[in-house]
């Protein structure tokens, strides 16, 4: 089988789906690998490095999509302005795609439907379950680590005041207040980074274990008062809350949002749209010059007015909706991502054949389109297609 590695076309995306190190592993396992020229330059992996690892370098994406049996990407298929074609239109029936698809997000529904129509077999990396045997395939955790660290640094750059407490000859300036909502891997890394920069950090999560971990890093934990039976699902992931409970949660957060200089949002429900935890009215009440970094934006965002894919400003608050914050840390994030992807490919394909079991949790939770149908549970729910 041939593995294809195209250059990412999302604006400012510097990551690539395979490092030279991972490509050597694929080739040792019996795959052929073709890489689009300059695909890795943004992450400081160059064509010569890929050639030395045994890959064939091709000039453009068309050959990748035409020849590859398995396409590895970082981000979901997008419209290629240079070619005047959508990446899905370059693909063919029976081809395998492995990437972050975020199929429940409304912006991706038409693309997912088109993949099903073309009989592309696709796996979304945000569906990999957080179980022990899938840890080394869990790209979402790897990228969340990068997003938590870099997201706080982006907030620090946009913030119009110092983060640590500063003493000067003309007086003292108080430390900034950071609020982290959602203390999974990304949130915990955000807490640690904000603490290192000298912020006063508060944190909130509906899951007791996640909240406890936030406290162990030195954050002051906000009790959201949600019944753990409503909050925690399989594998320790958060569950979607009923609307009345969400309203109470937002009410409890309101005063803390007002006080915050930096808000980092990372509350997700696997396979579903992210819950809205900060409304437009709450943003209106925030301090001038404050910053919201919403890393849940791929699944719709935790803030009602986060601009998808952009940094905006409304009511004198900077709103960060960058969809590829890990791409701002391209060398480290590419290395982590490529290792996760290699482990997943090795799990799904053996001896140049697909060997996956549709009843396997890793498979059925990440499989998005198969046999001409949309099979991803969260995507079907979001599209109103039923179970």
C-alpha positions as a Markdown table, in Angstrom:
| # | Residue | x | y | z |
|---|---|---|---|---|
| 1 | Unk | 0.0 | 0.0 | 0.0 |
| 2 | Unk | 1.1 | 3.6 | -0.7 |
| 3 | Unk | 0.9 | 6.2 | 2.0 |
| 4 | Unk | 0.5 | 9.8 | 0.9 |
| 5 | Unk | 1.6 | 12.9 | 2.8 |
| 6 | Unk | 0.2 | 16.1 | 1.3 |
| 7 | Unk | 1.2 | 19.6 | 2.3 |
| 8 | Unk | -1.3 | 21.2 | 4.6 |
| 9 | Unk | -3.3 | 24.0 | 3.0 |
| 10 | Unk | -5.0 | 25.6 | 6.0 |
| 11 | Unk | -3.8 | 29.1 | 6.5 |
| 12 | Unk | -0.7 | 29.4 | 8.7 |
| 13 | Unk | -0.6 | 25.6 | 9.2 |
| 14 | Unk | 3.0 | 24.7 | 9.6 |
| 15 | Unk | 2.6 | 21.1 | 10.7 |
| 16 | Unk | 2.9 | 18.0 | 8.6 |
| 17 | Unk | 1.4 | 14.5 | 9.2 |
| 18 | Unk | 4.7 | 12.6 | 9.0 |
| 19 | Unk | 8.2 | 13.2 | 10.1 |
| 20 | Unk | 11.2 | 11.6 | 8.4 |
| 21 | Unk | 11.6 | 9.4 | 11.5 |
| 22 | Unk | 8.0 | 8.1 | 11.2 |
| 23 | Unk | 8.4 | 7.6 | 7.4 |
| 24 | Unk | 11.4 | 5.3 | 7.9 |
| 25 | Unk | 9.2 | 3.2 | 10.2 |
| 26 | Unk | 6.4 | 3.0 | 7.6 |
| 27 | Unk | 8.9 | 1.9 | 4.9 |
| 28 | Unk | 10.4 | -0.7 | 7.3 |
| 29 | Unk | 6.9 | -2.0 | 7.8 |
| 30 | Unk | 6.5 | -2.5 | 4.0 |
| 31 | Unk | 4.6 | 0.6 | 2.9 |
| 32 | Unk | 5.7 | 2.9 | 0.1 |
| 33 | Unk | 5.5 | 6.6 | 1.0 |
| 34 | Unk | 5.1 | 9.7 | -1.2 |
| 35 | Unk | 5.4 | 13.2 | 0.2 |
| 36 | Unk | 4.5 | 16.4 | -1.4 |
| 37 | Unk | 7.5 | 18.7 | -1.9 |
| 38 | Unk | 8.0 | 21.2 | 0.9 |
| 39 | Unk | 5.2 | 19.6 | 3.0 |
| 40 | Unk | 7.5 | 19.6 | 6.1 |
| 41 | Unk | 9.3 | 22.9 | 5.7 |
| 42 | Unk | 7.2 | 24.8 | 8.2 |
| 43 | Unk | 8.2 | 22.3 | 10.8 |
| 44 | Unk | 11.8 | 22.3 | 9.7 |
| 45 | Unk | 11.6 | 18.8 | 8.1 |
| 46 | Unk | 13.0 | 19.2 | 4.6 |
| 47 | Unk | 12.6 | 17.2 | 1.3 |
| 48 | Unk | 16.2 | 15.9 | 1.6 |
| 49 | Unk | 15.3 | 14.5 | 5.1 |
| 50 | Unk | 12.3 | 12.6 | 3.6 |
| 51 | Unk | 14.4 | 11.3 | 0.7 |
| 52 | Unk | 17.0 | 9.9 | 3.1 |
| 53 | Unk | 14.2 | 8.2 | 5.0 |
| 54 | Unk | 13.1 | 6.5 | 1.8 |
| 55 | Unk | 10.2 | 8.6 | 0.6 |
| 56 | Unk | 9.4 | 9.6 | -2.9 |
| 57 | Unk | 9.0 | 13.4 | -3.3 |
| 58 | Unk | 6.3 | 14.7 | -5.7 |
| 59 | Unk | 5.6 | 18.2 | -6.9 |
| 60 | Unk | 1.9 | 18.7 | -6.0 |
| 61 | Unk | -1.1 | 17.3 | -4.2 |
| 62 | Unk | -2.8 | 15.8 | -7.3 |
| 63 | Unk | -0.3 | 12.9 | -7.5 |
| 64 | Unk | -0.6 | 12.3 | -3.8 |
| 65 | Unk | -4.3 | 11.9 | -3.9 |
| 66 | Unk | -4.3 | 9.9 | -7.2 |
| 67 | Unk | -1.7 | 7.3 | -6.1 |
| 68 | Unk | -2.1 | 7.0 | -2.3 |
| 69 | Unk | -4.1 | 4.2 | -0.8 |
| 70 | Unk | -3.9 | 5.9 | 2.6 |
| 71 | Unk | -3.8 | 9.7 | 3.0 |
| 72 | Unk | -2.4 | 11.1 | 6.2 |
| 73 | Unk | -3.3 | 14.7 | 7.1 |
| 74 | Unk | -3.2 | 17.0 | 10.1 |
| 75 | Unk | -6.4 | 19.0 | 9.4 |
| 76 | Unk | -9.7 | 18.2 | 7.7 |
| 77 | Unk | -10.0 | 18.3 | 3.9 |
| 78 | Unk | -10.4 | 21.9 | 2.7 |
| 79 | Unk | -10.9 | 23.8 | -0.6 |
| 80 | Unk | -7.5 | 24.2 | -2.4 |
| 81 | Unk | -7.5 | 27.7 | -3.7 |
| 82 | Unk | -4.5 | 27.1 | -5.9 |
| 83 | Unk | -6.1 | 24.2 | -7.7 |
| 84 | Unk | -9.6 | 25.5 | -7.5 |
| 85 | Unk | -10.8 | 22.2 | -6.1 |
| 86 | Unk | -11.7 | 20.8 | -2.7 |
| 87 | Unk | -9.3 | 18.2 | -1.4 |
| 88 | Unk | -12.2 | 15.6 | -1.2 |
| 89 | Unk | -12.7 | 16.1 | -5.0 |
| 90 | Unk | -9.1 | 15.0 | -5.5 |
| 91 | Unk | -9.7 | 11.7 | -3.6 |
| 92 | Unk | -11.2 | 8.5 | -4.9 |
| 93 | Unk | -13.4 | 5.6 | -3.7 |
| 94 | Unk | -11.8 | 3.1 | -1.4 |
| 95 | Unk | -9.1 | 5.5 | -0.3 |
| 96 | Unk | -8.4 | 5.8 | 3.4 |
| 97 | Unk | -8.1 | 9.2 | 5.1 |
| 98 | Unk | -6.7 | 9.6 | 8.6 |
| 99 | Unk | -6.8 | 13.2 | 10.1 |
| 100 | Unk | -8.6 | 15.5 | 12.5 |
| 101 | Unk | -12.0 | 15.7 | 10.8 |
| 102 | Unk | -14.2 | 17.2 | 13.7 |
| 103 | Unk | -17.2 | 15.7 | 11.9 |
| 104 | Unk | -19.8 | 17.1 | 14.4 |
| 105 | Unk | -18.8 | 20.7 | 13.7 |
| 106 | Unk | -21.4 | 22.3 | 11.4 |
| 107 | Unk | -18.7 | 23.8 | 9.2 |
| 108 | Unk | -17.6 | 20.3 | 8.2 |
| 109 | Unk | -20.9 | 18.6 | 7.6 |
| 110 | Unk | -21.0 | 19.1 | 3.8 |
| 111 | Unk | -17.4 | 17.9 | 3.5 |
| 112 | Unk | -18.2 | 14.7 | 5.5 |
| 113 | Unk | -21.3 | 14.1 | 3.4 |
| 114 | Unk | -19.2 | 14.4 | 0.3 |
| 115 | Unk | -16.6 | 11.9 | 1.6 |
| 116 | Unk | -19.4 | 9.4 | 2.2 |
| 117 | Unk | -20.8 | 9.9 | -1.3 |
| 118 | Unk | -17.3 | 9.3 | -2.7 |
| 119 | Unk | -17.0 | 6.1 | -0.6 |
| 120 | Unk | -13.9 | 7.3 | 1.1 |
| 121 | Unk | -13.1 | 5.5 | 4.4 |
| 122 | Unk | -12.2 | 8.1 | 6.9 |
| 123 | Unk | -11.0 | 8.1 | 10.5 |
| 124 | Unk | -11.1 | 11.2 | 12.7 |
| 125 | Unk | -8.3 | 11.5 | 15.3 |
| 126 | Unk | -10.5 | 13.4 | 17.7 |
| 127 | Unk | -12.5 | 10.2 | 18.1 |
| 128 | Unk | -9.7 | 8.0 | 19.5 |
| 129 | Unk | -10.8 | 6.9 | 22.9 |
| 130 | Unk | -8.8 | 7.8 | 26.0 |
| 131 | Unk | -8.1 | 4.2 | 27.0 |
| 132 | Unk | -4.8 | 2.6 | 27.9 |
| 133 | Unk | -4.2 | 0.7 | 24.7 |
| 134 | Unk | -4.9 | 3.8 | 22.6 |
| 135 | Unk | -2.6 | 6.1 | 24.5 |
| 136 | Unk | 0.2 | 6.1 | 21.9 |
| 137 | Unk | -2.4 | 6.8 | 19.1 |
| 138 | Unk | -4.0 | 9.7 | 21.0 |
| 139 | Unk | -3.1 | 12.7 | 18.8 |
| 140 | Unk | -5.8 | 14.8 | 20.5 |
| 141 | Unk | -4.0 | 14.5 | 23.8 |
| 142 | Unk | -0.6 | 15.3 | 22.2 |
| 143 | Unk | -2.0 | 18.4 | 20.4 |
| 144 | Unk | -3.8 | 19.5 | 23.6 |
| 145 | Unk | -0.5 | 19.6 | 25.4 |
| 146 | Unk | 0.9 | 21.9 | 22.7 |
| 147 | Unk | -2.3 | 24.0 | 22.6 |
| 148 | Unk | -2.3 | 24.5 | 26.4 |
| 149 | Unk | 1.2 | 25.7 | 26.4 |
| 150 | Unk | 1.1 | 27.9 | 23.3 |
| 151 | Unk | -2.4 | 29.2 | 23.9 |
| 152 | Unk | -1.3 | 30.9 | 27.1 |
| 153 | Unk | 1.7 | 32.4 | 25.4 |
| 154 | Unk | -0.6 | 33.8 | 22.7 |
| 155 | Unk | -2.8 | 35.2 | 25.4 |
| 156 | Unk | 0.2 | 36.8 | 27.1 |
| 157 | Unk | 1.2 | 38.5 | 23.8 |
| 158 | Unk | -2.3 | 39.9 | 23.3 |
| 159 | Unk | -2.8 | 41.0 | 26.9 |
| 160 | Unk | -2.3 | 44.7 | 27.4 |
| 161 | Unk | -0.9 | 44.4 | 30.9 |
| 162 | Unk | 1.8 | 42.4 | 32.8 |
| 163 | Unk | 1.0 | 38.9 | 33.9 |
| 164 | Unk | 3.2 | 38.7 | 37.1 |
| 165 | Unk | 3.0 | 41.1 | 39.9 |
| 166 | Unk | 5.5 | 43.9 | 39.1 |
| 167 | Unk | 7.1 | 46.3 | 41.6 |
| 168 | Unk | 8.5 | 49.5 | 40.2 |
| 169 | Unk | 9.7 | 52.9 | 41.4 |
| 170 | Unk | 6.3 | 54.3 | 40.5 |
| 171 | Unk | 4.2 | 51.7 | 42.2 |
| 172 | Unk | 3.1 | 48.1 | 42.2 |
| 173 | Unk | 1.0 | 46.4 | 39.5 |
| 174 | Unk | -1.1 | 43.4 | 40.5 |
| 175 | Unk | -0.7 | 40.0 | 38.9 |
| 176 | Unk | -3.2 | 39.1 | 36.1 |
| 177 | Unk | -6.0 | 36.7 | 36.7 |
| 178 | Unk | -6.3 | 33.6 | 34.5 |
| 179 | Unk | -9.4 | 31.4 | 34.4 |
| 180 | Unk | -9.1 | 28.0 | 32.8 |
| 181 | Unk | -12.4 | 26.2 | 32.0 |
| 182 | Unk | -12.0 | 22.6 | 31.1 |
| 183 | Unk | -9.0 | 21.0 | 32.8 |
| 184 | Unk | -8.2 | 18.0 | 30.6 |
| 185 | Unk | -4.7 | 17.7 | 29.2 |
| 186 | Unk | -4.8 | 21.2 | 27.4 |
| 187 | Unk | -6.3 | 22.9 | 30.4 |
| 188 | Unk | -3.8 | 21.4 | 32.8 |
| 189 | Unk | -0.9 | 22.5 | 30.6 |
| 190 | Unk | -2.5 | 26.0 | 30.4 |
| 191 | Unk | -2.7 | 26.2 | 34.2 |
| 192 | Unk | 1.0 | 25.1 | 34.5 |
| 193 | Unk | 2.1 | 27.7 | 31.9 |
| 194 | Unk | 0.0 | 30.5 | 33.4 |
| 195 | Unk | 1.4 | 29.8 | 36.8 |
| 196 | Unk | 5.0 | 29.8 | 35.5 |
| 197 | Unk | 4.3 | 33.3 | 34.0 |
| 198 | Unk | 3.1 | 34.5 | 37.4 |
| 199 | Unk | -0.7 | 34.6 | 37.0 |
| 200 | Unk | -3.3 | 34.1 | 39.7 |
| 201 | Unk | -5.1 | 31.0 | 38.3 |
| 202 | Unk | -8.6 | 29.8 | 38.8 |
| 203 | Unk | -9.9 | 26.7 | 37.2 |
| 204 | Unk | -13.2 | 24.9 | 36.6 |
| 205 | Unk | -14.3 | 21.5 | 35.4 |
| 206 | Unk | -17.5 | 19.5 | 35.9 |
| 207 | Unk | -15.5 | 16.3 | 36.5 |
| 208 | Unk | -14.3 | 15.9 | 40.1 |
| 209 | Unk | -11.0 | 14.1 | 39.1 |
| 210 | Unk | -10.1 | 16.8 | 36.6 |
| 211 | Unk | -10.9 | 19.6 | 39.1 |
| 212 | Unk | -8.7 | 17.8 | 41.7 |
| 213 | Unk | -5.8 | 17.7 | 39.2 |
| 214 | Unk | -6.2 | 21.4 | 38.5 |
| 215 | Unk | -6.0 | 22.1 | 42.3 |
| 216 | Unk | -2.8 | 20.0 | 42.5 |
| 217 | Unk | -1.2 | 22.3 | 40.0 |
| 218 | Unk | -1.9 | 25.3 | 42.3 |
| 219 | Unk | -5.1 | 26.6 | 40.7 |
| 220 | Unk | -8.0 | 27.8 | 42.9 |
| 221 | Unk | -10.9 | 25.4 | 41.9 |
| 222 | Unk | -14.4 | 26.8 | 41.3 |
| 223 | Unk | -17.1 | 24.4 | 42.3 |
| 224 | Unk | -19.6 | 24.2 | 39.5 |
| 225 | Unk | -22.0 | 22.1 | 41.6 |
| 226 | Unk | -22.7 | 19.5 | 38.8 |
| 227 | Unk | -23.7 | 16.0 | 39.9 |
| 228 | Unk | -20.8 | 13.7 | 38.8 |
| 229 | Unk | -23.4 | 11.2 | 37.5 |
| 230 | Unk | -24.4 | 13.9 | 35.0 |
| 231 | Unk | -20.8 | 15.1 | 34.4 |
| 232 | Unk | -18.6 | 12.1 | 33.8 |
| 233 | Unk | -19.0 | 9.5 | 31.0 |
| 234 | Unk | -17.1 | 6.5 | 29.7 |
| 235 | Unk | -13.3 | 6.9 | 30.0 |
| 236 | Unk | -13.5 | 9.9 | 32.3 |
| 237 | Unk | -14.7 | 12.2 | 29.5 |
| 238 | Unk | -17.2 | 15.0 | 30.1 |
| 239 | Unk | -20.8 | 14.4 | 29.2 |
| 240 | Unk | -23.1 | 16.9 | 27.5 |
| 241 | Unk | -25.2 | 18.6 | 30.1 |
| 242 | Unk | -28.9 | 19.3 | 30.0 |
| 243 | Unk | -29.7 | 23.0 | 29.0 |
| 244 | Unk | -31.0 | 23.9 | 32.5 |
| 245 | Unk | -27.7 | 22.6 | 34.1 |
| 246 | Unk | -25.7 | 24.6 | 31.6 |
| 247 | Unk | -27.6 | 27.8 | 32.5 |
| 248 | Unk | -26.7 | 27.3 | 36.2 |
| 249 | Unk | -23.1 | 26.6 | 35.3 |
| 250 | Unk | -22.8 | 29.9 | 33.3 |
| 251 | Unk | -24.4 | 31.7 | 36.2 |
| 252 | Unk | -21.8 | 30.4 | 38.6 |
| 253 | Unk | -19.0 | 31.3 | 36.2 |
| 254 | Unk | -20.3 | 34.9 | 35.5 |
| 255 | Unk | -18.5 | 36.7 | 38.3 |
| 256 | Unk | -15.2 | 34.8 | 37.7 |
| 257 | Unk | -15.4 | 35.7 | 34.0 |
| 258 | Unk | -15.7 | 39.4 | 34.9 |
| 259 | Unk | -12.6 | 39.3 | 37.0 |
| 260 | Unk | -10.4 | 37.4 | 34.5 |
| 261 | Unk | -7.7 | 39.0 | 32.4 |
| 262 | Unk | -7.1 | 35.7 | 30.5 |
| 263 | Unk | -9.7 | 33.0 | 29.9 |
| 264 | Unk | -8.6 | 29.7 | 28.4 |
| 265 | Unk | -11.4 | 27.5 | 27.2 |
| 266 | Unk | -11.0 | 23.7 | 26.5 |
| 267 | Unk | -14.2 | 22.1 | 27.6 |
| 268 | Unk | -15.2 | 19.3 | 25.1 |
| 269 | Unk | -17.7 | 16.5 | 24.9 |
| 270 | Unk | -16.2 | 13.8 | 22.6 |
| 271 | Unk | -17.8 | 13.7 | 19.2 |
| 272 | Unk | -20.2 | 16.4 | 19.9 |
| 273 | Unk | -20.4 | 20.2 | 19.7 |
| 274 | Unk | -18.6 | 22.0 | 22.5 |
| 275 | Unk | -20.9 | 23.4 | 25.2 |
| 276 | Unk | -21.4 | 27.2 | 25.2 |
| 277 | Unk | -20.1 | 28.3 | 28.6 |
| 278 | Unk | -19.4 | 32.0 | 27.9 |
| 279 | Unk | -22.2 | 34.0 | 26.2 |
| 280 | Unk | -21.9 | 37.3 | 24.4 |
| 281 | Unk | -23.4 | 39.1 | 27.4 |
| 282 | Unk | -20.7 | 37.7 | 29.6 |
| 283 | Unk | -18.0 | 38.9 | 27.2 |
| 284 | Unk | -19.6 | 42.4 | 27.3 |
| 285 | Unk | -18.9 | 42.5 | 31.1 |
| 286 | Unk | -15.2 | 41.5 | 30.8 |
| 287 | Unk | -12.4 | 44.0 | 31.4 |
| 288 | Unk | -11.1 | 46.0 | 28.5 |
| 289 | Unk | -8.0 | 44.5 | 27.1 |
| 290 | Unk | -8.7 | 41.0 | 28.4 |
| 291 | Unk | -8.2 | 37.9 | 26.2 |
| 292 | Unk | -10.2 | 34.7 | 25.6 |
| 293 | Unk | -8.4 | 31.7 | 24.0 |
| 294 | Unk | -10.9 | 29.1 | 22.8 |
| 295 | Unk | -9.2 | 25.9 | 21.8 |
| 296 | Unk | -12.6 | 24.1 | 21.6 |
| 297 | Unk | -13.3 | 26.1 | 18.4 |
| 298 | Unk | -12.9 | 23.0 | 16.1 |
| 299 | Unk | -16.0 | 21.7 | 17.8 |
| 300 | Unk | -17.8 | 25.0 | 17.7 |
| 301 | Unk | -16.2 | 26.7 | 20.7 |
| 302 | Unk | -17.0 | 27.4 | 24.4 |
| 303 | Unk | -17.5 | 31.1 | 23.8 |
| 304 | Unk | -20.6 | 32.1 | 21.9 |
| 305 | Unk | -18.8 | 34.7 | 19.8 |
| 306 | Unk | -15.3 | 33.2 | 19.2 |
| 307 | Unk | -14.4 | 33.8 | 15.5 |
| 308 | Unk | -13.5 | 30.4 | 13.9 |
| 309 | Unk | -10.0 | 30.4 | 12.6 |
| 310 | Unk | -9.2 | 34.0 | 13.5 |
| 311 | Unk | -8.2 | 36.4 | 16.2 |
| 312 | Unk | -10.9 | 39.0 | 16.6 |
| 313 | Unk | -11.8 | 41.8 | 19.0 |
| 314 | Unk | -15.2 | 42.5 | 20.3 |
| 315 | Unk | -16.2 | 44.7 | 23.3 |
| 316 | Unk | -12.5 | 45.4 | 23.7 |
| 317 | Unk | -11.8 | 41.7 | 24.4 |
| 318 | Unk | -9.4 | 39.8 | 22.2 |
| 319 | Unk | -11.0 | 36.5 | 21.0 |
| 320 | Unk | -8.6 | 33.8 | 19.8 |
| 321 | Unk | -10.3 | 31.2 | 17.6 |
| 322 | Unk | -7.2 | 30.0 | 15.9 |
| 323 | Unk | -7.9 | 26.4 | 14.8 |
| 324 | Unk | -4.3 | 25.2 | 14.7 |
| 325 | Unk | -2.6 | 26.6 | 17.8 |
| 326 | Unk | -0.4 | 23.5 | 18.0 |
| 327 | Unk | 0.7 | 24.6 | 14.5 |
| 328 | Unk | 2.3 | 27.6 | 16.2 |
| 329 | Unk | 4.7 | 25.1 | 17.8 |
| 330 | Unk | 5.3 | 23.1 | 14.6 |
| 331 | Unk | 8.5 | 21.1 | 15.2 |
| 332 | Unk | 7.4 | 19.7 | 18.6 |
| 333 | Unk | 3.8 | 19.2 | 17.6 |
| 334 | Unk | 4.7 | 17.5 | 14.3 |
| 335 | Unk | 7.0 | 15.1 | 16.0 |
| 336 | Unk | 4.3 | 14.1 | 18.5 |
| 337 | Unk | 1.6 | 13.9 | 15.9 |
| 338 | Unk | 3.6 | 11.8 | 13.5 |
| 339 | Unk | 4.3 | 9.2 | 16.3 |
| 340 | Unk | 0.6 | 9.0 | 17.2 |
| 341 | Unk | -0.3 | 8.5 | 13.5 |
| 342 | Unk | 2.3 | 5.9 | 13.0 |
| 343 | Unk | 1.0 | 3.9 | 15.9 |
| 344 | Unk | -2.6 | 4.1 | 14.6 |
| 345 | Unk | -1.7 | 3.1 | 11.1 |
| 346 | Unk | 0.2 | 0.1 | 12.4 |
| 347 | Unk | -2.9 | -0.8 | 14.4 |
| 348 | Unk | -5.3 | -0.5 | 11.5 |
| 349 | Unk | -3.1 | -2.0 | 8.7 |
| 350 | Unk | -0.9 | -5.1 | 8.6 |
| 351 | Unk | 1.0 | -6.7 | 5.7 |
| 352 | Unk | -0.4 | -4.0 | 3.4 |
| 353 | Unk | -4.0 | -4.8 | 4.2 |
| 354 | Unk | -6.7 | -3.2 | 6.4 |
| 355 | Unk | -7.2 | -5.4 | 9.4 |
| 356 | Unk | -9.5 | -3.3 | 11.6 |
| 357 | Unk | -12.5 | -4.8 | 13.5 |
| 358 | Unk | -15.7 | -2.6 | 13.2 |
| 359 | Unk | -16.6 | -3.7 | 16.8 |
| 360 | Unk | -13.3 | -2.5 | 18.2 |
| 361 | Unk | -13.7 | 0.7 | 20.3 |
| 362 | Unk | -10.7 | 2.4 | 18.7 |
| 363 | Unk | -12.2 | 1.8 | 15.3 |
| 364 | Unk | -15.9 | 2.5 | 15.8 |
| 365 | Unk | -15.3 | 5.7 | 17.8 |
| 366 | Unk | -13.0 | 7.2 | 15.2 |
| 367 | Unk | -14.5 | 5.8 | 12.0 |
| 368 | Unk | -16.4 | 8.6 | 10.3 |
| 369 | Unk | -17.4 | 7.5 | 6.8 |
| 370 | Unk | -17.5 | 3.9 | 5.7 |
| 371 | Unk | -19.3 | 1.9 | 2.9 |
| 372 | Unk | -20.8 | 5.1 | 1.5 |
| 373 | Unk | -22.4 | 6.1 | 4.8 |
| 374 | Unk | -21.7 | 8.6 | 7.7 |
| 375 | Unk | -21.2 | 6.3 | 10.6 |
| 376 | Unk | -19.7 | 8.6 | 13.3 |
| 377 | Unk | -22.2 | 8.9 | 16.1 |
| 378 | Unk | -21.6 | 12.5 | 17.0 |
| 379 | Unk | -21.7 | 13.6 | 13.4 |
| 380 | Unk | -25.0 | 11.8 | 12.8 |
| 381 | Unk | -26.5 | 13.4 | 15.9 |
| 382 | Unk | -25.3 | 16.9 | 14.9 |
| 383 | Unk | -26.7 | 16.4 | 11.4 |
| 384 | Unk | -30.0 | 15.1 | 12.7 |
| 385 | Unk | -29.5 | 11.7 | 11.0 |
| 386 | Unk | -30.4 | 9.7 | 14.1 |
| 387 | Unk | -28.4 | 6.8 | 15.6 |
